[in-house]
Amino acid sequence: MADVTAKMVKELRDKTGAGMMDAKRALVAVDGNMEEAVDHLRESGLAQAAKKSGRIAAEGLANVYVNANTAVIAEVNAETDFVAKNDRFQNLVKDITVTIEENKPATVEEALEIKSGEETLSDSITNATNVIGEKLSLRRFDIVNKTDNEVFGSYLHQGGRIAVLTVLEGADEETAKDVAMHIAAINPKYISREQVSTEELEHEKKVLTEQALNEGKPANIVEKMIQGRLNKFLSEISMNDQPFVKDPDMTVGKFVESKGGTVKSFVRFEVGEGIEKRQENFADEVMSQLKK
């Protein structure tokens, strides 16, 4: 019998999308012949996930799992928003988030190699892909730690279309959740304007200067205009300066301060952000018609 190496198993998995153990068994069954192993998996119906590997998975769910002083926020993608309502997919997302918290991998690649019994996390995703019939993938995650004096706040919008995880010091979990809700709705880039880099400020100032000059404003008032517009820009991207969604009469910074707290960090995942979606999405077409 041929010696089936880890490299051979990986090559077969890359070619077929099959799970690790399925790939290993196929290679053993055909005495290590790669082409015969591919045929073996195809005949067994275990290579069907490979047909989906080129598809765009820009839908799905994000989830937050908190365990004591550690929390994980993760995004798992699918091809259509219909899958987000699938119980198997929802449970898969929850299981992935818990598995990441328990094992604390550094990268997505490391996470996919986490083993539970004889099956890796990658195998679980492949198996779910075969059952559900869509390309599924773990896109990203973040592991966040806090101290005993801090609290986590989490919020899922539309069941996980947007997920937010916050860390606050000196406030309670309800306040932290309220801040997470605000972040989900408004999507600030920073906690405070002090976090904005000098490079970003200079770039924005240059753009605003060109705008003012193109408007034909006198040079002596351009500088005052720029300062006013720059201040508006900073207030729009800095969470502490934004009107609080639950009480627009006060800023988020004032709201948190009134609760005796300080926002230490936040992570916001919006499913599919940054992924170019295909235009010819039948599911989107159907949903748009239903809404009319």
Secondary structure, DSSP 4 states (H G I P E B T S, - for coil): -----HHHHHHHHHHH---HHHHHHHHHHTTT-HHHHHHHHHHTT--GGGGGTTS---EEEEEEEEETTEEEEEEEEESSTTGGG-HHHHHHHHHHHHHHHHH--SSHHHHHT-EETTEEHHHHHHHHHHHH-S--EEEEEEEEE--TTEEEEEEEETTTTEEEEEEEESS-HHHHHHHHHHHHHH--SBSSGGGS-HHHHHHHHHHHHHHHHHTT--HHHHHHHHHHHHHHHHHHHBGGGSEETTEEEEEHHHHHHHTT-EEEEEEEEETTTTPPPPS--HHHHHHHHHH-
